[in-house]
């Protein structure tokens, strides 16, 4: 597939749900990662991203308005040595703990499935960046129901090695809005990755549906040193 402009993809959708983008900056020196969340309910929209050491967690913006935290409060980002793990749920911990026991990314996710939120059965999407030998590779995973049938889990892992300069891949929980919400289909979409953290952050945030967007996390990691820059944007302030 030909690389697309991520902004154009996002502008064409009112509700892709949650999304992960992993890739490499155009100059080849940075590993890029982004994760956004959206919400339609009051409970889903009542959230912010906050830093948690080298990782990230979601938090209620107004604790008095929080209802069911089970699927919306979690750590989307954790770092294990040279590995950065990003997911749309508490499977971040599953991947972290599994890989800490020397399981692979894919093996770590075998104990998990889609979210128990029928009739949507929201997919669990996950990604990992692994820095190694002054370079890196990345992978994306989706665990989804079999075309809305909760009796069967479809598991897909997409690996990219070595990461190509100026290219990334985007995956989201949903194709777009709907009832029930239609799960993402096909391979992650190849997208352009700019050199600038600020530019990439602005591109994503400004392209997300204004009514439904909630929070955005973007990180650029220097491949040579492992040092990183992070940008967090919250609609709730």
C-alpha positions in Angstrom: 0.0 0.0 0.0 1.1 3.6 -0.7 1.9 5.8 2.2 -1.0 8.1 3.2 -1.2 11.4 5.1 -2.4 10.5 8.6 -4.3 13.8 8.9 -6.3 13.0 5.8 -7.2 9.5 7.2 -8.3 10.9 10.6 -10.3 13.8 9.1 -12.4 11.3 7.1 -13.5 9.6 10.3 -15.7 10.9 13.1 -14.9 8.0 15.5 -12.0 5.7 14.9 -12.0 5.2 18.7 -8.5 4.6 20.0 -5.5 4.6 17.7 -1.8 3.7 17.6 0.9 4.9 15.2 4.4 3.6 15.2 7.2 4.4 12.7 10.4 6.1 11.8 11.1 9.8 11.3 12.0 10.9 7.8 15.6 11.6 8.6 15.9 8.1 10.0 17.2 9.0 13.5 14.0 8.7 15.6 11.5 6.0 16.4 8.1 7.7 16.5 5.0 6.6 18.5 1.6 8.1 19.0 -1.5 7.0 20.9 -4.9 8.8 21.0 -8.2 8.1 22.7 -11.7 9.4 21.9 -15.0 9.1 23.6 -18.7 9.3 23.0 -20.0 8.9 26.6 -19.6 11.3 29.5 -17.6 8.6 31.3 -15.2 8.1 28.3 -14.7 11.8 27.8 -13.9 12.4 31.5 -10.3 11.5 31.1 -6.8 12.9 30.7 -3.3 11.5 30.0 -0.7 11.9 32.7 3.0 11.0 32.8 3.9 8.0 35.0 7.7 7.8 35.1 8.8 6.8 31.6 5.3 5.6 30.8 1.7 7.0 30.7 -1.6 6.4 32.5 -5.1 7.6 32.1 -6.8 9.4 34.9 -10.3 10.8 35.6 -10.4 14.5 34.9 -13.3 14.9 37.4 -13.3 12.1 40.0 -16.8 12.9 41.1 -18.1 12.1 37.6 -16.3 8.8 37.1 -18.6 5.8 36.7 -17.2 2.5 35.6 -13.3 2.7 35.4 -12.8 -0.9 34.3 -12.0 -0.3 30.6 -11.0 3.3 30.6 -8.4 3.6 33.4 -5.1 1.9 32.6 -1.5 2.4 31.7 -1.3 2.9 27.9 2.5 3.1 27.8 5.2 1.2 29.7 8.9 0.9 29.1 10.8 -2.3 29.6 14.5 -1.7 29.0 14.9 -0.9 25.3 11.2 -1.8 24.6 8.4 0.7 24.6 4.9 -0.9 24.9 1.8 0.9 23.8 -1.8 -0.5 24.0 -5.4 0.6 24.4 -6.0 -1.2 27.7 -4.6 -3.1 30.6 -2.9 -5.6 28.3 0.0 -3.2 28.5 0.7 -4.9 31.8 0.2 -8.3 30.2 2.8 -7.6 27.5 5.2 -6.0 30.0 5.0 -8.9 32.4 5.2 -11.5 29.6 8.3 -10.0 28.0 9.9 -9.6 31.4 9.6 -13.4 31.6 11.3 -13.7 28.1 8.0 -14.3 26.2 7.7 -12.6 22.8 5.2 -9.8 22.1 2.9 -12.1 20.4 3.2 -14.9 23.0 2.4 -12.4 25.8 -0.9 -11.5 24.2 -2.2 -15.0 23.7 -3.8 -14.9 27.1 -5.9 -11.9 26.1 -8.9 -11.2 23.8 -11.2 -8.4 22.7 -12.9 -6.2 25.4 -16.0 -7.6 27.0 -18.2 -4.7 25.9 -20.8 -6.4 23.6 -22.2 -5.7 21.1 -19.1 -3.7 20.1 -16.5 -6.2 21.4 -13.9 -3.5 21.0 -10.6 -4.9 19.7 -7.5 -4.8 21.8 -4.8 -3.0 19.8 -1.1 -3.1 21.0 2.3 -2.0 19.7 5.9 -2.3 20.6 9.1 -0.5 19.6 12.3 -2.4 20.2 15.6 -0.5 20.0 18.5 -2.8 19.2 22.1 -2.3 17.8 21.6 1.4 17.0 18.4 0.6 15.1 14.9 -0.6 15.8 11.9 -2.6 14.7 8.3 -2.4 15.7 5.1 -4.5 15.7 1.4 -4.0 15.9 -1.3 -6.4 17.1 -5.0 -6.6 17.0 -7.2 -9.0 18.9 -10.8 -8.9 17.6 -14.0 -10.9 17.5 -14.8 -13.0 14.4 -16.9 -10.4 12.6 -18.8 -9.6 15.8 -19.1 -13.2 17.0 -17.8 -13.3 20.5 -17.4 -17.1 20.4 -14.1 -16.7 18.4 -11.0 -14.5 18.7 -9.0 -13.4 15.7 -5.4 -12.6 16.5 -3.2 -10.7 14.1 0.4 -9.5 14.5 2.2 -7.2 12.0 6.0 -6.8 12.3 8.2 -4.2 10.6 11.9 -4.8 10.5 13.9 -2.7 9.9 11.7 0.3 10.2 11.7 2.4 7.0 12.6 6.1 7.2 9.6 8.4 6.8 7.1 5.6 7.2 4.9 4.4 10.0 1.8 2.3 10.4 -1.6 3.2 11.9 -4.2 1.0 13.5 -7.4 1.9 15.3 -10.1 0.1 17.2 -12.9 1.0 14.8 -13.3 1.6 11.1 -15.5 4.6 12.0 -18.7 5.4 13.9 -21.6 2.9 13.8 -24.0 0.8 15.9 -22.5 -1.6 16.8 -19.1 0.0 16.2 -17.3 -1.8 13.3 -13.9 -3.2 14.2 -10.8 -2.2 12.3 -10.2 -4.3 9.2 -7.2 -5.3 7.2 -3.5 -4.4 7.7 -2.3 -1.3 9.6 -2.3 1.6 7.2 1.1 3.0 6.0 1.4 6.7 6.9 4.0 9.5 6.6 6.1 10.3 9.6 7.7 13.8 9.8 10.9 14.7 11.5 9.3 17.1 13.9 7.5 15.9 17.1 5.6 19.2 17.3 4.4 18.8 13.7 3.3 15.3 14.1 1.5 16.1 17.3 -0.3 19.0 15.7 -1.2 16.9 12.6 -2.9 14.2 14.7 -4.6 16.4 17.2 -6.0 18.9 14.7 -7.3 16.1 12.5 -9.2 14.2 15.2 -13.0 14.9 15.4 -13.4 17.9 17.7 -16.4 16.6 19.6 -15.0 13.1 20.2 -11.3 13.6 20.8 -10.0 13.3 24.4 -6.2 12.9 24.7 -3.1 12.3 22.7 0.4 11.0 23.5 3.3 11.4 21.1 7.0 10.3 21.7 10.1 10.5 19.5 13.0 8.3 20.6 16.5 8.9 19.5 17.7 5.6 18.1 21.4 6.2 18.9 21.0 7.2 22.6 17.5 6.0 23.6 16.6 9.5 24.9 13.1 10.6 24.1 10.9 13.7 23.8 7.2 13.4 24.7 4.2 15.5 24.1 0.8 15.1 25.8 -2.3 16.9 24.8 -5.6 16.8 26.8 -8.9 18.3 25.8 -9.9 18.6 29.4 -7.9 21.3 31.2 
